[in-house]
Amino acid sequence: MPDYEIYSLGDFVLQRGATLRDAKLAYKTFGKLNAKKDNVIVFPTWYSGQHVDNEWLIGKGMTLDPAKYFIIIPNMFGNGLSSSPSNTPEPYNKSRFPQVTAYDNVRAQHQLVTEKFGVKKLKLVVGWSMGALQTFHWGAMYPDMVERIAPFCGSAKCSRHNFVFLEGVKAALTADSAWNNGWYDDKPEKGLRAMARVYAGWGFSQAFYRQELDLKALGHSSLEDFLVSFWEGFFLPKDANNLLTMLWTWQNGDISDNELYKGDFKKALKAVKAKAFVMPSRTDLYFPPEDSEFEVANMPNAKFLPFESVWGHFAGGPGTSPNDVKFLDGKLKELLAS
Amino acid sequence: MPDYEIYSLGDFVLQRGATLRDAKLAYKTFGKLNAKKDNVIVFPTWYSGQHVDNEWLIGKGMTLDPAKYFIIIPNMFGNGLSSSPSNTPEPYNKSRFPQVTAYDNVRAQHQLVTEKFGVKKLKLVVGWSMGALQTFHWGAMYPDMVERIAPFCGSAKCSRHNFVFLEGVKAALTADSAWNNGWYDDKPEKGLRAMARVYAGWGFSQAFYRQELDLKALGHSSLEDFLVSFWEGFFLPKDANNLLTMLWTWQNGDISDNELYKGDFKKALKAVKAKAFVMPSRTDLYFPPEDSEFEVANMPNAKFLPFESVWGHFAGGPGTSPNDVKFLDGKLKELLAS
């Protein structure tokens, strides 16, 4: 019994030209949609994460309380549950899975929210990392529908440095000849492990490692144990083509790269009417706070509220850092009360 | 005609147990040793660099003026000129080349300086990156011999985060099955290119990429052109086993990991009598200034003098950033005058 539902999007025409026939959007909901349909929160997933990986922020006693809100977690295309290289039938399977943008993802989510649930307003869109990318997209694509956004540890556009970081991740995965341009039968294990090791230096900050939080906070027995158990263990179960699909989505993320804004990034930022709490981590190595400051400066109704944390990108991570979760939960409460 | 000389070290017993028989130290000198032998500067090489890659800091009108100083550039073991996997005869060739520490490198350099040139005092030891690691070693291993040190964009001990960054570089290179555990005939081209792409995100800062200095200052035609031409072009000509040898040296760099200090890092720092200008780059992603501050705080005669630069690790790079070269050259002048 899966713990999620599937919404059939029909033949979904993607921004870059392909059609995902009988496209699937996997999602999970929490709480009940009220009669006025005004208690809806959308919480998109992050790179390689699935809905279950968002649940740490939801619960009784948390701001995202299902007793109060109707919370929808839509799974990103390529994450193995929504349409992905790993679950799409021929001929668009595996390495032929088409290029999907964040714009495509959010259009699909909009279809779910409006057609399936008849919802016209969103109280909040919130997301971590690539979830933040989708959150920004919601704000820019549907400015009259989205009342609040809380993108954390992410950006509205993939920066050039972030792009390069991802080039390294991709190059490590695809250097393994077992990858075979995506036509593998057995998974490219060396490539997945290499990708994990590349990611390890980026995910947490220099100070995190200096303070040995991999041992003292996360309980690993050695640095190598952290690299094998946490990092390799994280990526090994995932499908390489899925990972590459989402990586492409990430690298090409840009709220202005569509017919609405035609590449005018500042115009797209200005169009976001939602009240926005933009929350980078002070020590995030691939979403540095400077990029968030630029975004906030160009949005009409936004606040810059960084995590003062040494946890790097994982300040906003999947519930990994208790103090940062507390900070985030408090800011979400403040935002929803406003 | 090579532009360098070879010093035969004889049978050189390494710290980790192997003996490099008929070990070679390649070096180049600039200027003349004066009668008092008190005008000597040692300038070790960096990761994968060779003596020619240090010459940007030497010349008429520069602080390191051959008219005034006798400058010795010793090549690091593993860099392809001194004893390396690529030039050592069987049986210690290729993948069997032994583990060499920075301590071993500096002992070999000390042998050259004292036996070949009869030098008893060094006016200055200076180096970038792994050259800084060797510079710190000089200060800690020969405190009565070294009057000044100027390690820039480097550290006295490989930090845990820096170690993880290098794990990613190594994993990318060795994910290529053409690497074949070091027993390749043809070079592992995919691995070398992957390693280069991983390195690209680390070498320069987020701000460097944000300001498009790869295009505007370094003259590349696109970001991809920078990745291929600058980064892949840099690593492709190098031997994979050589790169892995130096990477091991780097990961295991620690001025206290020897019989003098028995792992007591603070004790080793305290022992450095030399007047030290420790110069990290403010935006260096793998040698962050915080590590230098710790070193300076524990050295008796050291100053913390960061490059206020967006060039990341390449602030101290091979002459790449003119303003930073100017800053460095000025500080070296100040240090030598004191």
Boltz contact constraints between the chains, C-beta under 6 A:
constraints:
  - contact:
      token1: [A, 160]
      token2: [B, 209]
      max_distance: 6.0
  - contact:
      token1: [A, 160]
      token2: [B, 223]
      max_distance: 6.0
  - contact:
      token1: [A, 161]
      token2: [B, 206]
      max_distance: 6.0
  - contact:
      token1: [A, 161]
      token2: [B, 209]
      max_distance: 6.0
  - contact:
      token1: [A, 164]
      token2: [B, 200]
      max_distance: 6.0
  - contact:
      token1: [A, 164]
      token2: [B, 201]
      max_distance: 6.0
  - contact:
      token1: [A, 165]
      token2: [B, 201]
      max_distance: 6.0
  - contact:
      token1: [A, 167]
      token2: [B, 197]
      max_distance: 6.0
  - contact:
      token1: [A, 168]
      token2: [B, 197]
      max_distance: 6.0
  - contact:
      token1: [A, 168]
      token2: [B, 198]
      max_distance: 6.0
  - contact:
      token1: [A, 168]
      token2: [B, 201]
      max_distance: 6.0
  - contact:
      token1: [A, 171]
      token2: [B, 194]
      max_distance: 6.0
  - contact:
      token1: [A, 171]
      token2: [B, 197]
      max_distance: 6.0
  - contact:
      token1: [A, 172]
      token2: [B, 172]
      max_distance: 6.0
  - contact:
      token1: [A, 172]
      token2: [B, 175]
      max_distance: 6.0
  - contact:
      token1: [A, 172]
      token2: [B, 194]
      max_distance: 6.0
  - contact:
      token1: [A, 175]
      token2: [B, 172]
      max_distance: 6.0
  - contact:
      token1: [A, 175]
      token2: [B, 175]
      max_distance: 6.0
  - contact:
      token1: [A, 175]
      token2: [B, 176]
      max_distance: 6.0
  - contact:
      token1: [A, 175]
      token2: [B, 190]
      max_distance: 6.0
  - contact:
      token1: [A, 175]
      token2: [B, 191]
      max_distance: 6.0
  - contact:
      token1: [A, 175]
      token2: [B, 194]
      max_distance: 6.0
  - contact:
      token1: [A, 176]
      token2: [B, 175]
      max_distance: 6.0
  - contact:
      token1: [A, 177]
      token2: [B, 177]
      max_distance: 6.0
  - contact:
      token1: [A, 190]
      token2: [B, 175]
      max_distance: 6.0
  - contact:
      token1: [A, 191]
      token2: [B, 175]
      max_distance: 6.0
  - contact:
      token1: [A, 194]
      token2: [B, 171]
      max_distance: 6.0
  - contact:
      token1: [A, 194]
      token2: [B, 172]
      max_distance: 6.0
  - contact:
      token1: [A, 194]
      token2: [B, 175]
      max_distance: 6.0
  - contact:
      token1: [A, 197]
      token2: [B, 167]
      max_distance: 6.0
  - contact:
      token1: [A, 197]
      token2: [B, 168]
      max_distance: 6.0
  - contact:
      token1: [A, 197]
      token2: [B, 171]
      max_distance: 6.0
  - contact:
      token1: [A, 198]
      token2: [B, 168]
      max_distance: 6.0
  - contact:
      token1: [A, 198]
      token2: [B, 198]
      max_distance: 6.0
  - contact:
      token1: [A, 200]
      token2: [B, 164]
      max_distance: 6.0
  - contact:
      token1: [A, 201]
      token2: [B, 164]
      max_distance: 6.0
  - contact:
      token1: [A, 201]
      token2: [B, 165]
      max_distance: 6.0
  - contact:
      token1: [A, 201]
      token2: [B, 168]
      max_distance: 6.0
  - contact:
      token1: [A, 206]
      token2: [B, 161]
      max_distance: 6.0
  - contact:
      token1: [A, 206]
      token2: [B, 288]
      max_distance: 6.0
  - contact:
      token1: [A, 209]
      token2: [B, 160]
      max_distance: 6.0
  - contact:
      token1: [A, 209]
      token2: [B, 161]
      max_distance: 6.0
  - contact:
      token1: [A, 223]
      token2: [B, 160]
      max_distance: 6.0
  - contact:
      token1: [A, 288]
      token2: [B, 206]
      max_distance: 6.0
